[in-house]
Amino acid sequence: MTVNSSSNSTSVASLAKLPVPDLHDTVARFTEAARPLFSADEFETCLAKLNDFVATQGPTLQARLHQRSAEHANWLEDWWNEYAYFLNRSSVCFNVNYFFGFRDTPQPMAQARLAAALIDSAVRFRSQLESDSLELDNIRGKPMCMHQYQYMFATCRHPGEQRDWTEVYPRRESTHIAVAHKGRYFVLRVPAASTNRHADIAQIERQLQIIIDTTAQLERAKSIGVLTAALRDDWYAARECLLQVSSDNAASLRALESSAFLVSLESVTPVTHKEFSLACHCSDGTDRYFDKNFQILVFANGRYGFNGEHSLTDATTDMRLCNVLVHDVETVAAEALVATAGDLAEGAPATFEELHFDYNDELLGHIQRAVEYFDATVAAHELSTLVFDSFGKEQIKKMKVSPDAFVQMAMQLAYYRQFRHVPATYESASTKAFARGRTETSRSVSAHSAAWCKAMVDHPETTGLHAKAELLRQSIVNQSQFTAQCAKGSGIDRHLLGLEFALQEGEERHALFDDQVFTGSRHWKLSTSQISDPILAAYGWGEVVDDGFGIAYRIENNALHFNVVSQRMGSARLCQYLADALMDMRFLLTNAHKQPHEIMAEVDAVANVLTSIKLLSSSSSQPTTPTETPAPQPEGRFRAPFAEAPVAHAMVDGLDRLPSNEVICALEARLSRFVKESLSWALPSTS
C-alpha cells in the first residue's frame, strides 16, 4: 500500500506486541467459560481431553506461538484474517459486512448535494491520512494502533477458488470514485480538493445530478452488484465468467474495484428504524458492490449510511471516518447555501463516465441465481429493532454496575426466556492497544450468569430477591473482568485458535480440537457488539451461525438501541424479551433490599394511582351536565372518582413521591402482565 503516512508504521512500532497468553491460564478460564453451556457428562469428556492436551501436545504448540511472536509484529494477524474472513465462504453481504445509518441532517438536503458533500469530505480525509496529518487514535490518552487505516481507501476483496484475498491499489490508479445508481456504475473523477470547499461540492453535485436525472433503470437480471452478495464460491465462478466475456468487462471491473470508495445513490426512501436498517444492510443488492472497502449510501429522501467490508478493517476504525463525514455534512447542511454560477466556474470540473458490461447466457445465468439467492436470503431473515427509552447509561450507572455488562446480561436473560438454554455468546473486545491488534472474544456466559437466568426463569420461587440481585451483580462483574482481560491481550479464544493453527502439515491433530464442547462453545448463537456514538441512528450486521442472532447495540444516556438479525429465529420476540429483561433488571437491582410485602404494597399503590388516572381521564372527557345525576358507583378502592376527584388529583400529584419509581416505570411499560403475574419472579414463597 502506498499510503504516504508514517503514522501507521509509527504507531505499530511504538506499541507493545500482542502477548501470547499462558497455556494453563487459558485452559483454566476456558473451563470456567464453557462449563455452563453443556451437561456435566459432555463437559467431563472435554475436560479429560483438555488435561491430556496440556500434558502432551499443548506445550509444543505453545512454544511455536512464542517463536512466531518473536518473528512477527503480531503473531495472530494473518491467521485471524484467514480464519475469520478469507476462508469464509459465506455471503459477505449477509454474514460479514457491517452497516451504519447516520442521524438526520439538521436541514434537509437534496440527494445529489448530500452525496457531493460526503464525497468531498471523504476525499479530504484521505488526503489527511496520506499526508500524515491525522492525530493518532487514542482511548483516554492511551494510543491505539492505526495499521488498519492503510486499508481504508482503494482496496477491494476478491473471491478466490478456495480463499479470498484483498487487493490494495496504488494511489495513481485510485483517484476516482465509483458511483452506483439504478443498477449501473459510473466513474467519477474528482479534482484535488481546493480551498473553496463550497465550489468543490458544487462541481461534484452538478455531475451527480446529471447521473440522477438521465440514468435509465437497468433490469435486475443484468445487475453486477448482486453477484457480490452471493456465496463466495458462486461469486468466484461468476467473476471468472464476467472477466472472460470481454476485455471491456475486465477494464470496467478494474475501474470499479480500484476506486477510492463507492457511493450508492439509492432510489428507496427508508423511514422507520427497520426500513433504514434493512436499506443500509442490503437494500435490493443492485446499487452495491459489497467487496469494496466501504460504500457510502445516500437515499432518495436525504437519509444516508455506510456499509463496510470487514476483512481488513473493523467498524471502530471506520467510525473515525464516519464522524468526519457526518460533521462535514451537517456543517454544509446548516449553511444551506445554493451553488452559484461563480462556484461552478471556479476550479477544475468533476467528470464522469458510465462503465459498460457485456453479457452472455452463462453470465446471465449466474446473475439469475444470485438474484434468487439474494431474495431467498432476505425472505429467510428477520431484522427487528428495539428503541428502549425507559432508561439508559445514566440510570444504569446509578445502580453501580457497568452499562455494557448490564446490557450483556439482559441479552442472556432474554435469550434464556425465549429458548430455555444458555447460549454461547460473543462480544467483540478491542485489542488495538497492541501492534496490529484487532479484536478478541469476550465471553458473556459464566456460572453466575447461568445460575441467575435459571433463578429468574426456571424456579423463581426458590430464590429470594436479594439472592437474585447478588447473582446478577456477580455476573456483571465477571463480564466486565473478562472484557478487561481481553483488552490486555489475555483473552482465550484467539489463543486457542493460534494453538490450532500452530499444527504443522501432517502432524497429528489432538482430539481436543474436534471435541463437541470445544467447538460448540464457539458456536456463537449470540454475536454481539456495541458502538455507542451519537452520530448513529442504525447499526448492525447479520448472524454468524444459522441458528443464532446478530445483535448490535448502542448505549445512550437515556436510551438503549438494539438491531437484531436472525434466520427467522424470532428476532421481534427477542426484542420484546430484551425490553422485559431490562425492566426486570432495573427493578431487581433497585429493590433487592426490600421485603415482599413492601413491594406488594407499592404495586397496589401504583395500580390504584394508574386506575384512578384512567377513570379521572374518562370522567373529564365526558363531563356531567347540571341536570345529570351520577350513576351509583361500586364500593371499593377502584370506584370512579366523580365525587372524589380531589382525592384522585392528590394521588396523581403524589406519584413521584412513591417509594419506588422503578415500580412505576415497570408498570407503565408492562402493566397488564406485571400486575397479573404479581411479580411472581420477584416474590418467591421462600427467601
Number of C-alpha atoms within 10 A of each C-alpha: 13 11 18 15 18 14 22 20 15 14 21 23 15 13 18 16 20 23 18 21 18 12 17 13 13 17 19 12 13 19 16 13 19 21 20 22 20 17 10 10 9 14 20 14 14 22 18 11 18 23 14 15 17 15 10 12 15 18 15 13 19 21 14 15 22 14 12 16 17 12 10 12 19 21 22 23 16 10 17 18 17 15 13 12 19 22 16 19 20 16 21 24 27 23 19 20 24 23 27 27 24 24 16 16 19 12 14 15 21 18 22 25 24 23 28 24 26 26 24 24 23 21 22 18 18 18 18 15 22 19 14 16 13 14 9 15 18 13 9 6 7 9 16 22 28 22 22 17 21 21 19 25 26 26 26 26 22 19 24 18 13 12 17 19 16 17 14 20 20 15 18 8 13 21 20 25 24 27 28 25 22 20 25 23 28 23 20 22 19 21 18 14 16 13 7 11 16 18 23 26 27 27 25 26 25 18 19 24 16 12 21 17 9 8 13 12 10 13 11 17 17 22 23 27 23 29 29 27 27 29 21 25 19 20 24 21 15 24 21 15 18 24 19 13 16 14 13 16 19 17 15 19 19 13 19 25 26 26 26 26 27 32 26 25 25 26 16 16 15 20 12 10 17 15 17 24 26 22 23 27 27 22 18 19 25 27 27 33 29 28 24 28 28 27 25 26 26 25 24 17 16 20 24 28 26 23 29 25 25 20 23 20 19 19 18 14 18 18 17 12 16 23 16 16 23 22 15 17 24 21 15 22 19 14 10 12 9 10 16 11 10 10 17 19 12 14 16 14 17 19 16 19 13 16 18 13 21 13 14 11 8 13 22 18 15 23 24 18 17 26 23 14 17 23 13 11 15 17 11 12 18 19 25 22 26 19 15 19 13 17 18 20 19 14 16 20 13 11 14 10 19 18 21 19 20 25 24 26 27 23 25 25 28 23 24 21 20 13 10 14 17 22 23 22 24 23 22 18 22 22 21 28 25 25 23 26 27 25 18 25 21 26 27 26 25 22 17 19 24 22 17 26 26 19 20 22 14 15 12 21 18 16 19 20 26 18 15 23 21 16 19 25 22 17 25 25 17 20 24 21 14 22 23 16 16 23 21 16 24 22 28 26 18 20 23 19 15 20 21 16 15 17 16 10 7 6 7 9 13 17 13 20 18 12 17 15 22 21 11 15 22 16 19 22 23 25 24 24 21 21 15 16 13 12 17 19 17 26 31 29 31 29 24 20 16 15 14 23 30 26 28 24 25 23 22 17 14 14 16 21 21 21 27 28 27 26 21 16 16 17 23 19 13 23 23 15 20 24 21 18 22 24 22 22 20 20 20 21 21 17 20 18 11 12 15 19 10 11 20 16 11 18 20 13 16 25 20 16 22 20 17 23 18 13 19 19 12 13 15 12 9 8 10 12 8 6 6 8 8 10 8 8 12 9 8 7 9 14 15 23 19 18 11 11 16 11 13 22 15 11 20 17 11 11 16 11 10 14 12 17 16 19 24 23 17 19 19 15 15 15 17 12 11 18 17 10 10 15 16 14 22 24 20 16 13 10 13
